[in-house]
């Protein structure tokens, strides 16, 4: 089995506890307009360009002119010579690389001396569970090897609970509390997300629930109160809640994928809004991740 990986690297305590090797897996079933990793959205990948490295000669079909890619030429190109191993370049490339489960497993084992302060490996995306079967196989092997594992997920996969025994730290997004709004802003029903959240709160030993707070999407006072009502149904000693402030770090990536970034200034939220939300969480006796 193979995994499609569009990014990997180490970070500390951002995608799970301790120092971690983080794999971003290709493909996502949601279409959030604020996504910070748009290159990971399509399972088939996307032609990704870098304006600092792209040159006209990279495309033998003359699709690149003055450092800009004419994607209409790419759409009818069957050869994709620009993406071949021979022509591999930072300037124009397919968003992901394919690796076998064996290769990734061995790489993780070699990296394990770096897993200090309770660290390990994290699988995120895109949406990691879109590659469910190879991911499950890898998680089983890592668990048997004693490696701390974490998953960052939107919680929408119906078979997510099958992975619980092999996930040391489960990090789940909760993008909205309202059924209609969740569908509007993500393109996906909230029903399975809510079911998986409630199942994880009961059955998993370490659940971290994250809310990406987006202006005009889920940041009103009513939104905060409704989120808190939902959180109270998830209450538990092993459940934490974290509020993430909107950022536009992925804006340039949308352009590099040939897409338009549709978010504007109204999406930004204030530090005071974050503090109010955190105060509500703590005021209800819930575990605030930042405390």
N, C-alpha and C positions, 0 to 999 in steps of 0.2 A: 504493500500500500504506500501511497505517496501523499505528501502535504504540499499545498501551494502556500508559499511564505512570501510576503511582500516587504517585510522589514524585521530585523532582529537587533538586539543589543542589550546591554546591561543598564539598569538604573537602580537606585536605592529607595526602597520604601514608597514607591509611587504606584506600582502595579502589584501590590502585595507586600508582605512584611520582609524586612531585611534586604540584602543585595540579591538582585534577581536577573536572570537571563530571560528576556521577554521576546516571544515570537508573535508577530502579527500575521494571522492567517487570512488568506484571500477569501472574499465573498461575504455579503451581508444581505439579509432579507428586508432590512429597513432602508428607508431613503431620507434620513434626517438631513435637512438643508444646512445644518450647522456642523456636520461631520468634520472632524479634524484629520481624518485619514480617508479621503474620498477615493484614492487610488486602490483601496481595498474593498470597494463596494461591489463591483461586478465579479462574479465567480470566474468569468472568462478573462478577466484582467482588462487593462486599458493601456494604450500606448502613452507613455509618460515621458515628458520632455523636460530638459533643464536648460534654461536660456543661457546659462554660463558655459555650456558645453556643446550645444547643438550647432552644427555647421551644415552648410548646403550639401556637401559631398556625402553626408551620411545616408541620403536616400537616392538610390540609382534611378528612381522614377521622377526625380525633381520635385518632390513634395515639399522640400525645405527650401525656402527662399528668404534671404536676409534674416536668418535665425528664427523663422516662423514656420510651423508645420501646417500644411494644407491637408486637413484630415479627410476631406472628400476624396483625395487621391488614395489615402489609406483604406477607405471603405470599399474600394473596388480592387484593391491589390491582393492577389492570392499568394504571392511569393513571400512577402514580408522579409525581404533580404536584410533590411535594416535591423531586424531583431535576431539575426542568426548569431551563433557563437563567434563566427569569424569577424563579424562587424560589431561585436558587443561594445557599447559605448554608454557613457553617462549622459550623453546628449539626447539620446532617443532609445527607449527600451520598453520591454513589456514590464508591467508593474510587479510581477511575481516571478519567483524561481521555484521549481519543483524539486522536492527532496524526498527520499524514501523515509519511512518511519525508522528503519534501522540507522540511517545516517544521522537523523536528528537525535535519536536516543544516544548514540555514541558521542555526539557532540556535547550533549548535556552532561553525560558522565565525565567527559574530559574537563568540563567547565565547573564541576561541582566544588573544587577547592575555593571558588569565589563566592560560594553561597553562605556568606557569613551573616551573623545576627539573625539567624532563623530563615535565611533566604532560600531560594530555590528557582523554579522555573514557572513562568506565567504564559498562558496562551490567551491572546486577545485578538482583535481584528481591525477592520471587518467584524464579523461575528464568528468566533472560533467554532461554534457548534454546527456551522454550515458544512464543515468537513467532519461530520460526526464519527464515522467508523474508524478512520485512521487516527483521529484524536483520541477516541476511547482506547484503542490498542496501545497508543503511546502512554496514556495516563496509567493504564494497568501496569505496564512495564516499569514506569517510573515509581509507582507506589511500591511495587515489589523490590525495587532497588533502594528504597528508603529516601527518595528525593521529595522535598516539600513542593507541592504543586498548587497552582492558583489558576483560576479561570476568571476572565472578565467577560460578561455576557449580557445581552439584552433580555435574556430570560424567556425567549419566545419559542424555543425548541421543545416540542412535546415530550421528547425522550430525555430531557435534561436530568431528571432524577436518577437515571441509570448511571450517570457519571459521579454522583455524590460520594460513593465509597472511595473514589480515586482522586478526589479534590480536597486538598488540605484547607484551602481558603477560597471561598466562593464569593465573588464580587459581582453583584447584579445591579444593573441600571433600573431605575424606575423613572421613566421619562414623563409620565403624566398619570394622574389619578382618574381622569374622565375618559370614558369609553370612546365617545365621538372625537374628542381632541387627540387622543392617542392615535386613533386611526388616521386622522387628518395630518398630523405632523410626522408620523413614522411610516404610514402605509400599511401597518400591521395591527391586527386585533389585540386588545389588551388582555383578553380572557386567559390565554395560556400563560402570559406573564404573571398575572395575579395568582393563578393556581400554583405556578412554580415558586413564587415568592413565599406563599403560605406553606407550601410543602417544605421548602428549604428552611424556613424559620422553625419548623417543628423537628426536622430530621437531620439537618446539617450542623456540624459542630462549630463552624465559624462562617457566618454570613454577614457580609458588608453590603449594605444597600446604599446606592449612590443616586442622587438626583442632580442632573445637569440643569442648572437654573438658567432659563433663557427668557429674556425680556419679551413680553407680548405673547409668550407661549405658555408658561407655567409659573409666573412670578407674582401673581396678584395675591392679595391677602386671603381671598377665598381659596386660591390654589394651595397656599401654605397650610391653611386650616384643614383642607380636605386631605392633603398629604399626611398630616399628623394623624387624622382619623384612620387612615390606612395603616400607618406605621404602628398604631396601637394594636392592630390585629396581628402584627408580626412581633410584638414585644417578646423579649427573651434575653437571658444573660449572654447568649452567644451571638446576638444580633446587634449590629451597629448601623448608624445612619450618618451619611456624609453629604454635604451640599457642595457641588462643584460650580464655580463661577464661569459663566460663558466667556469664551475667548475666541479669537479668530486666527489662531496659529495655523489653521489649515487653509486659509484663504488662498495663498499662492499655489497650494497643491491642486485646488480646483482648476485654476488656470493652466497648470501643467498637464492636467488631464484633458484640457480642451473644453472645459465646462465653465459656466458662469456661477460665481458665488453670489447667492441671492440674499444673504443676510445683510442687514444694514445697522446703523448705529443704535436703533431702538432695541436691538437684541442684547445690548450690554446691561448688566445689572450692577448695583452698587454694593460696596462692602457693607453698608448699613443693612441692606436687604438680606445679605447672607447672615449677618449677626442676629437679625430678628428671627430668621428661620431657625438658626441654631438655638436661640433662646427658647423658642417654642418647643423644640425637641427636648431640651433639658428640663423645661418646665413641666413636661408630661412624664418625667422620670424615664425617658428613653436614653439609650446610649449614643451620645454624640461622638463620632469618630475622632473629631479634632480635640476633644477634651483630654 
